[in-house]
Every structure is written in structure tokens, then in C-alpha cells.
Amino acid sequence: MSESDFFSRSYPEARTKFLAAAEAAELDVHSEIHPLLGRDGETLALDVTRSGPMEAEKLLIVSSGCHGVEGYAGAGVQIALLRDPDFLAEARRAGVAVLFLHALNPWGMSWWRRVTHENIDLNRNFIDFHQPLPQNPGYDALHPLLVPATWPPPAENEAKLQAELARQGMAALQQAISGGQYSEPEGLFFGGHAPSWSQQALRHVLRDHATRCAKLAWIDLHSGLGPTGVAEPILAGDGRDAALLQRAQAWWPALKSTHDHSSSSAAISGSMWNVVAQECPQAEYTGIVLEFGTVPLLHVLQALRADQWLENHPEKPLRTPQAEGIREGLFGAFFINVPSWKEALLRQGREATQAAVQGLLAH
């Protein structure tokens, strides 16, 4: 079986492979059905399958598709693990149940968008909406430049953005743009004004599956940041929590953190790991975002800007060459369709999950 057998270019193809892999492993699947249909009229769902008993003391979650289009990379890793009887047997021997969450944001995965149907970045959506919304004046100042009225942007627009890059530096500019904003619903990295469908569906799953375990590990699969073909484990938790940090560093020695600015990601507000303390307070939690590098950061940003411009102009037909080119550009920013990249993705994804199983066993 080649590496291509695990990957897909459409949501229906990816979902079919995931469901078939679960069936072949003799695992039941539960589906949280999305209220909308996909790009080709297909049913959308957060699909959930579990290897191991519900009463297991140790639980490992492997999730994909938090950022829609990034799910094509993550789903490949999940499908490979489900088709790997040695991995599933290793987890069983260690007393670790493995919970696979396929397509946390199925709408974005189907439509080749990073965000949900509400234009929400799911990994900025986990805040207390009863409190005042976080402020991001750095993003507010950049918004008119980031999401221009026309695409491609005029030369003056690009010159101003380059001037801001020179003035602020890459790290500060990345923080302002991607840290999360709650003021521009038609902008980039919008965290929302209410819980998204995907947030609520995830909570349902955690209440069903993650309220009995004493130890909880979570690997959330992402793509788009860092060196091409390199999987970067980024702490998904409070970097000031010494015990959490110590466990995660022991399990994944290459661990990076936004807290000490060592990771390829900016520090973000409303991140998904906030849900653990709310829904699974009984569990000792250890988690990472496993981020697979694709193309340079400015390339990714340009693809996101074009995608947002297209979304903000619904009068533009989605099947035009320009629209299709924008969608292909976004897909290519988060998935590299070459054998070496996919092979590295599968290998490093398996290594990270094996490390989590061994960490849960030893700890």
C-alpha cells in the first residue's frame, strides 16, 4: 500500500476512507451531523470512532480538521493508524483507548476553507462569550490591508504591507494577524461572537467519551507552519504549568511552545485546549498540536487573504478560473502532494502517537 492510499483531495473521499478503515478495524462510528451540505451536496459530519473500552483509565485523542482544509493532512495520519493493527494492539496492551475525531470542521474541509461556515477560526473560538471579547488592536489596524476590496491587491496595498513587515518584524506581524481577533467577522483569524457548531459538536463528543478517564492525551493534527516536511510538536496547554510542560517534554523531546516563543505558531486566544478543563476536569491532561510544515509563512498568508476576499464577494461565481485558482492555492498551502512529504507526514504522525501511548503507559 503506497502513501497515496491514505490521502484524498475531496471530503467525500476522505470520509469514505476513514469510515472504511474504522469498519475494517471492527470499530463502531458515531457521527455528529452538520446542518449544512458540502461542496458536492454531500452529508457533512464530525465522525468519531474509538478503539478501547469506555471505562479505560487512559485515553488518547487523535483529531483532524480543526482548520478545515488542513484535515487532508491529518486524516491521512488517522487512516494510516486505523489501518495499522500493530499500533492498535500496542495501545490495547498499554491500556490506552484511542479516540479518533475525523473532521472537527467538516464544512471547511469540504469547501477547502480553513474556517467554519460561520467564517470562524475554530482554534480561536473557545472563549467565554459572557465576558468582554478580547481586543487585538494590531489586527484592527492591519485589517484594511489584509482583506482588500479587489484581488489581486493593488501595488500600493502590497507596498504598505511590506512596510509594516519591515517596521514590525515577522514575529510581531504574525502575532497581530494570527493571534485571534473578534472585531471583524469578515476578516482573518476571526474567533466568533458565539460558540460555533464545531465547538458544540466537540463538546458533545468529549462528554460521551472523555469524562471517565483519569489520564487524557490529545494530538491535534495541523498543517501549514514551519519547515517543509517537518512535524513540530507544539504544547497545547498553559506553558506556565510546570507539570504539564515536564510531561509533554518527556513524551515529545522536540516540544515547542508559544509561551516561550520557540514554536512556529503565534500565541493565540480562544484555543481549543481550553475545553479540556471545562469538559474533562477529572483528567490529567497532556496535549500537543502536531504541526506539519508546508510552504513559507508569507505564501500561506497570501493564500488566506485570497480565500477571504473570495468569501467576502459571494457575487463571484465559485466555478470561475479565478475562484478555482484561489481554492487550489489554499489547498496547496496546507497539503503538498508529493510522495516524500506524505511519507514524512505518516512517519512522524505515527511516531508522535506512539510516544503518547508510551507516555500514558509510563506515567
NUKE-865447 format. One record per residue (C-alpha): residue number from 1; chain; residue in three letters; x negated, z negated, y negated. Coordinates in steps of 0.25 Angstrom, whole numbers, plus 2048, in hexadecimal, padded with zeros to 3 digits. Each point is the difference from the previous one (the first is absolute). Layout:
% NUKE-865447
PT  num  cadena  residuo   xx   zz   yy
PT  NUM       A      ALA    X    Z    Y
...
//
This chain:
% NUKE-865447
PT  num  cadena  residuo   xx   zz   yy
PT    1       A      MET  800  800  800
PT    2       A      SER  7FA  804  7F3
PT    3       A      GLU  801  7F8  7F3
PT    4       A      SER  80A  80A  7FA
PT    5       A      ASP  80A  7FC  80B
PT    6       A      PHE  802  7F3  7F8
PT    7       A      PHE  802  805  7F2
PT    8       A      SER  80B  808  7F9
PT    9       A      ARG  804  808  7F4
PT   10       A      SER  80F  7FC  7FF
PT   11       A      TYR  807  7F3  801
PT   12       A      PRO  809  805  80C
PT   13       A      GLU  7F4  804  808
PT   14       A      ALA  7F9  7F3  7FD
PT   15       A      ARG  80D  7F8  803
PT   16       A      THR  802  808  80D
PT   17       A      LYS  7F1  7FD  805
PT   18       A      PHE  802  7F1  7FC
PT   19       A      LEU  80D  7FE  808
PT   20       A      ALA  7FB  808  80C
PT   21       A      ALA  7F3  7F7  800
PT   22       A      ALA  808  7F4  800
PT   23       A      GLU  809  805  80B
PT   24       A      ALA  7F4  804  809
PT   25       A      ALA  7FB  7F2  7FE
PT   26       A      GLU  80E  7FB  804
PT   27       A      LEU  802  7F9  7F3
PT   28       A      ASP  80E  7FF  7F9
PT   29       A      VAL  801  805  7F2
PT   30       A      HIS  809  7FA  7F5
PT   31       A      SER  803  809  7F4
PT   32       A      GLU  803  7FB  7F1
PT   33       A      ILE  808  80D  7FC
PT   34       A      HIS  7FD  805  7F2
PT   35       A      PRO  80D  803  7F7
PT   36       A      LEU  7FA  80E  7FC
PT   37       A      LEU  7FC  80C  808
PT   38       A      GLY  7F2  806  801
PT   39       A      ARG  7FB  80D  7FA
PT   40       A      ASP  805  808  80C
PT   41       A      GLY  80D  7F9  801
PT   42       A      GLU  7FB  7F6  80B
PT   43       A      THR  803  7F1  802
PT   44       A      LEU  7F6  7F7  7FA
PT   45       A      ALA  7FD  7F3  805
PT   46       A      LEU  7F6  7F4  801
PT   47       A      ASP  7FD  800  80F
PT   48       A      VAL  7FC  7F4  807
PT   49       A      THR  7FA  7FE  80E
PT   50       A      ARG  7FA  7F3  806
PT   51       A      SER  7F6  7FE  80B
PT   52       A      GLY  801  7F2  805
PT   53       A      PRO  80A  7F5  801
PT   54       A      MET  808  7FB  7F4
PT   55       A      GLU  7FB  7F2  802
PT   56       A      ALA  7F2  804  7FF
PT   57       A      GLU  7F7  7F6  7F8
PT   58       A      LYS  7F7  80B  7FB
PT   59       A      LEU  806  80C  7F9
PT   60       A      LEU  7F8  80C  7FB
PT   61       A      ILE  808  80A  7F7
PT   62       A      VAL  7FB  80E  7FE
PT   63       A      SER  808  807  7F5
PT   64       A      SER  7FF  80E  7FA
PT   65       A      GLY  807  808  7F5
PT   66       A      CYS  800  7F5  7F5
PT   67       A      HIS  7FD  80C  7F7
PT   68       A      GLY  808  80B  806
PT   69       A      VAL  7F6  80B  801
PT   70       A      GLU  7F5  7F7  804
PT   71       A      GLY  808  7FE  80D
PT   72       A      TYR  7FB  80C  806
PT   73       A      ALA  7F2  7FA  802
PT   74       A      GLY  806  7F2  804
PT   75       A      ALA  80A  806  80A
PT   76       A      GLY  7F5  807  807
PT   77       A      VAL  7F9  7F3  803
PT   78       A      GLN  80D  7F9  804
PT   79       A      ILE  803  80C  80A
PT   80       A      ALA  7F2  7FF  806
PT   81       A      LEU  801  7F1  802
PT   82       A      LEU  80E  802  807
PT   83       A      ARG  7FA  80A  809
PT   84       A      ASP  7F4  7F7  804
PT   85       A      PRO  804  7F8  80C
PT   86       A      ASP  7F2  7F9  7FF
PT   87       A      PHE  803  7FB  7F2
PT   88       A      LEU  80E  7FB  803
PT   89       A      ALA  7FB  7F9  80D
PT   90       A      GLU  7F4  7F9  7F8
PT   91       A      ALA  80A  7FB  7F6
PT   92       A      ARG  809  7FB  80B
PT   93       A      ARG  7F4  7F9  807
PT   94       A      ALA  7FD  7F9  7F2
PT   95       A      GLY  80E  7FB  7FF
PT   96       A      VAL  802  809  7F4
PT   97       A      ALA  80D  807  7FD
PT   98       A      VAL  7FF  80D  7F8
PT   99       A      LEU  80B  805  7F7
PT  100       A      PHE  7FF  80E  7FB
PT  101       A      LEU  807  803  7F3
PT  102       A      HIS  801  80F  7FE
PT  103       A      ALA  803  806  7F2
PT  104       A      LEU  803  7F4  7F7
PT  105       A      ASN  804  80A  7F6
PT  106       A      PRO  806  80C  808
PT  107       A      TRP  806  807  7F4
PT  108       A      GLY  7F2  801  7FA
PT  109       A      MET  7FA  805  80D
PT  110       A      SER  80A  80A  802
PT  111       A      TRP  800  806  7F2
PT  112       A      TRP  7F1  7FF  7FF
PT  113       A      ARG  800  7F6  7F5
PT  114       A      ARG  7F9  7F3  7FE
PT  115       A      VAL  80B  7F8  7FB
PT  116       A      THR  80E  7FC  805
PT  117       A      HIS  80D  808  7FC
PT  118       A      GLU  801  7F6  7F4
PT  119       A      ASN  7F3  805  7FB
PT  120       A      ILE  7FA  7F2  804
PT  121       A      ASP  7F2  7FD  805
PT  122       A      LEU  804  7F7  80C
PT  123       A      ASN  7F3  7F9  7FF
PT  124       A      ARG  803  7FC  7F1
PT  125       A      ASN  80F  7FC  804
PT  126       A      PHE  7FE  7F2  805
PT  127       A      ILE  802  7F7  7F4
PT  128       A      ASP  80A  7F6  7FC
PT  129       A      PHE  80A  809  7F8
PT  130       A      HIS  807  7F3  7FB
PT  131       A      GLN  7F4  7FD  7F7
PT  132       A      PRO  7FB  809  7F4
PT  133       A      LEU  7FA  80D  805
PT  134       A      PRO  7F0  801  800
PT  135       A      GLN  7FB  807  7F4
PT  136       A      ASN  7F5  80A  800
PT  137       A      PRO  7FD  805  7F2
PT  138       A      GLY  7F4  808  805
PT  139       A      TYR  809  809  808
PT  140       A      ASP  80B  801  7F5
PT  141       A      ALA  7F5  805  7F6
PT  142       A      LEU  7FC  80B  80B
PT  143       A      HIS  80E  804  805
PT  144       A      PRO  802  80C  7F6
PT  145       A      LEU  7F3  806  804
PT  146       A      LEU  801  7FD  80F
PT  147       A      VAL  80E  806  801
PT  148       A      PRO  800  80C  7F6
PT  149       A      ALA  80C  809  7FD
PT  150       A      THR  7FA  80C  806
PT  151       A      TRP  7F8  803  80C
PT  152       A      PRO  7F4  804  800
PT  153       A      PRO  7FE  7F7  7F5
PT  154       A      PRO  7FB  806  7F3
PT  155       A      ALA  7F1  7FF  7FD
PT  156       A      GLU  802  7F5  7F5
PT  157       A      ASN  806  7F7  80A
PT  158       A      GLU  7F5  801  80A
PT  159       A      ALA  7F6  7FE  7F5
PT  160       A      LYS  807  7F3  7FC
PT  161       A      LEU  800  7FB  80E
PT  162       A      GLN  7F1  803  801
PT  163       A      ALA  7FD  7F9  7F3
PT  164       A      GLU  808  7F4  806
PT  165       A      LEU  7F7  801  80D
PT  166       A      ALA  7F4  800  7F8
PT  167       A      ARG  804  7F4  7F7
PT  168       A      GLN  806  7F7  80B
PT  169       A      GLY  7F8  804  80C
PT  170       A      MET  805  804  80D
PT  171       A      ALA  803  7F1  805
PT  172       A      ALA  808  7FC  7F4
PT  173       A      LEU  808  80D  800
PT  174       A      GLN  803  7FF  80E
PT  175       A      GLN  805  7F2  7FE
PT  176       A      ALA  809  804  7F4
PT  177       A      ILE  806  80C  808
PT  178       A      SER  802  7FB  80E
PT  179       A      GLY  801  7F1  7FE
PT  180       A      GLY  80F  801  7FF
PT  181       A      GLN  80A  802  7F5
PT  182       A      TYR  80F  7FC  7FE
PT  183       A      SER  803  807  7F3
PT  184       A      GLU  800  80F  803
PT  185       A      PRO  80A  803  80B
PT  186       A      GLU  7FB  80F  800
PT  187       A      GLY  7F1  7FC  800
PT  188       A      LEU  7F5  7FE  809
PT  189       A      PHE  7FF  7F3  809
PT  190       A      PHE  80E  7FB  7FC
PT  191       A      GLY  803  7F3  806
PT  192       A      GLY  80F  801  7FE
PT  193       A      HIS  80B  7F7  7FA
PT  194       A      ALA  806  7FB  80D
PT  195       A      PRO  7FC  800  80E
PT  196       A      SER  7FF  80E  807
PT  197       A      TRP  807  804  80C
PT  198       A      SER  7F3  800  808
PT  199       A      GLN  7FD  7F1  7FB
PT  200       A      GLN  80D  7FC  805
PT  201       A      ALA  7FF  807  80D
PT  202       A      LEU  7F2  7FA  803
PT  203       A      ARG  806  7F2  7FD
PT  204       A      HIS  80A  803  80B
PT  205       A      VAL  7F6  803  80A
PT  206       A      LEU  7F7  7F4  7FD
PT  207       A      ARG  80C  7F7  801
PT  208       A      ASP  802  806  80E
PT  209       A      HIS  7F2  800  805
PT  210       A      ALA  7F7  7F7  7F8
PT  211       A      THR  806  7F3  7FF
PT  212       A      ARG  7FC  7FA  80D
PT  213       A      CYS  7F1  803  800
PT  214       A      ALA  7F6  7F5  7FC
PT  215       A      LYS  7F5  80B  7FD
PT  216       A      LEU  803  80D  7F9
PT  217       A      ALA  7F6  80B  7FE
PT  218       A      TRP  804  80D  7F8
PT  219       A      ILE  7F9  80D  7FF
PT  220       A      ASP  807  809  7F5
PT  221       A      LEU  7FB  80E  802
PT  222       A      HIS  7FD  808  7F3
PT  223       A      SER  7F8  80C  7FB
PT  224       A      GLY  7FB  806  7F3
PT  225       A      LEU  7F5  7F6  7FB
PT  226       A      GLY  7F1  7FF  803
PT  227       A      PRO  7F6  809  806
PT  228       A      THR  805  80C  809
PT  229       A      GLY  802  7FC  80E
PT  230       A      VAL  7FC  7F1  7FE
PT  231       A      ALA  80B  7F5  804
PT  232       A      GLU  7FF  7F5  7F6
PT  233       A      PRO  806  7F2  804
PT  234       A      ILE  805  7FA  7F3
PT  235       A      LEU  805  7F2  800
PT  236       A      ALA  810  800  7FF
PT  237       A      GLY  801  7F2  7FB
PT  238       A      ASP  7FB  7F6  7F6
PT  239       A      GLY  7F1  801  7FF
PT  240       A      ARG  800  7F2  7FB
PT  241       A      ASP  805  7FB  80D
PT  242       A      ALA  7F3  7FC  807
PT  243       A      ALA  805  7FE  80E
PT  244       A      LEU  807  80E  7FF
PT  245       A      LEU  7F4  806  7FB
PT  246       A      GLN  7F7  7FA  80A
PT  247       A      ARG  809  804  80C
PT  248       A      ALA  801  80F  7FA
PT  249       A      GLN  7F1  801  7FE
PT  250       A      ALA  7FE  7FB  80F
PT  251       A      TRP  809  80A  805
PT  252       A      TRP  7FC  80C  7F7
PT  253       A      PRO  7F2  7FE  7FC
PT  254       A      ALA  801  80C  7F6
PT  255       A      LEU  80B  7F9  7F9
PT  256       A      LYS  802  803  7F1
PT  257       A      SER  809  7F9  7F6
PT  258       A      THR  807  803  7F2
PT  259       A      HIS  7FD  7F2  7FC
PT  260       A      ASP  7F1  802  7FF
PT  261       A      HIS  801  80F  7FC
PT  262       A      SER  7F9  804  80D
PT  263       A      SER  80B  809  805
PT  264       A      SER  804  80F  7FD
PT  265       A      SER  80D  7FB  7FB
PT  266       A      ALA  804  7F9  7F3
PT  267       A      ALA  807  7F2  800
PT  268       A      ILE  80F  803  801
PT  269       A      SER  80C  7F8  7FC
PT  270       A      GLY  80C  7FF  80A
PT  271       A      SER  7F8  803  80C
PT  272       A      MET  807  800  80E
PT  273       A      TRP  7F9  7F4  806
PT  274       A      ASN  808  7F7  7F6
PT  275       A      VAL  80B  802  80A
PT  276       A      VAL  7F9  7F8  80B
PT  277       A      ALA  801  7F2  7FA
PT  278       A      GLN  80F  803  7FD
PT  279       A      GLU  804  805  80D
PT  280       A      CYS  7F5  7FA  80A
PT  281       A      PRO  7FC  7F3  7FA
PT  282       A      GLN  7FE  7FA  80E
PT  283       A      ALA  7F4  80A  803
PT  284       A      GLU  7F2  7FF  7FD
PT  285       A      TYR  7FE  80E  7FA
PT  286       A      THR  7F4  809  800
PT  287       A      GLY  801  80E  7FB
PT  288       A      ILE  7FA  80D  7FA
PT  289       A      VAL  803  80D  7FA
PT  290       A      LEU  7F8  80A  808
PT  291       A      GLU  7FD  80B  7F6
PT  292       A      PHE  7FB  80E  805
PT  293       A      GLY  7F8  807  7F6
PT  294       A      THR  804  80F  7FD
PT  295       A      VAL  7FC  807  7F3
PT  296       A      PRO  7FA  7FB  7F2
PT  297       A      LEU  808  7F6  7F8
PT  298       A      LEU  803  809  7F5
PT  299       A      HIS  804  80B  809
PT  300       A      VAL  80B  7F6  806
PT  301       A      LEU  804  7FC  7F2
PT  302       A      GLN  802  80F  7FC
PT  303       A      ALA  809  802  80C
PT  304       A      LEU  808  7F4  7FD
PT  305       A      ARG  802  805  7F2
PT  306       A      ALA  805  80E  804
PT  307       A      ASP  809  7F9  80A
PT  308       A      GLN  806  7F7  7F6
PT  309       A      TRP  802  80C  7F6
PT  310       A      LEU  808  808  80B
PT  311       A      GLU  808  7F4  803
PT  312       A      ASN  804  7FE  7F1
PT  313       A      HIS  804  80E  7FF
PT  314       A      PRO  80B  802  80A
PT  315       A      GLU  805  80D  7FA
PT  316       A      LYS  7F3  806  806
PT  317       A      PRO  804  806  80E
PT  318       A      LEU  7F8  7F9  80B
PT  319       A      ARG  7FD  80C  808
PT  320       A      THR  7F9  808  7F5
PT  321       A      PRO  7F1  803  802
PT  322       A      GLN  7FC  7F6  7F5
PT  323       A      ALA  808  7F5  806
PT  324       A      GLU  7FB  803  80E
PT  325       A      GLY  7F2  800  7FB
PT  326       A      ILE  802  7F2  7F9
PT  327       A      ARG  806  7FA  80D
PT  328       A      GLU  7F4  806  808
PT  329       A      GLY  7F6  7FA  7F6
PT  330       A      LEU  806  7F3  802
PT  331       A      PHE  800  801  80F
PT  332       A      GLY  7F1  804  800
PT  333       A      ALA  7FD  7F4  7F7
PT  334       A      PHE  804  7F7  80B
PT  335       A      PHE  7FD  807  80D
PT  336       A      ILE  7F4  809  803
PT  337       A      ASN  804  80A  80B
PT  338       A      VAL  7F2  801  807
PT  339       A      PRO  7FC  7FB  80E
PT  340       A      SER  7F5  7F7  7FB
PT  341       A      TRP  808  7F9  7F6
PT  342       A      LYS  80C  7FE  80A
PT  343       A      GLU  7F6  7FB  80B
PT  344       A      ALA  7FA  7F6  7F7
PT  345       A      LEU  80E  7FB  7FC
PT  346       A      LEU  804  7FE  80E
PT  347       A      ARG  7F3  7F9  804
PT  348       A      GLN  7FF  7F7  7F4
PT  349       A      GLY  80F  7FD  801
PT  350       A      ARG  7FF  7FB  80F
PT  351       A      GLU  7F3  7F8  7FC
PT  352       A      ALA  808  7F9  7F5
PT  353       A      THR  80C  7FC  809
PT  354       A      GLN  7F7  7FC  80C
PT  355       A      ALA  7F8  7F7  7F6
PT  356       A      ALA  80E  7FA  7FC
PT  357       A      VAL  804  7FD  80F
PT  358       A      GLN  7F2  7FA  803
PT  359       A      GLY  801  7F8  7F3
PT  360       A      LEU  80E  7FA  804
PT  361       A      LEU  7FB  7FD  80E
PT  362       A      ALA  7F4  7F9  7FB
PT  363       A      HIS  806  7F8  7F4
//
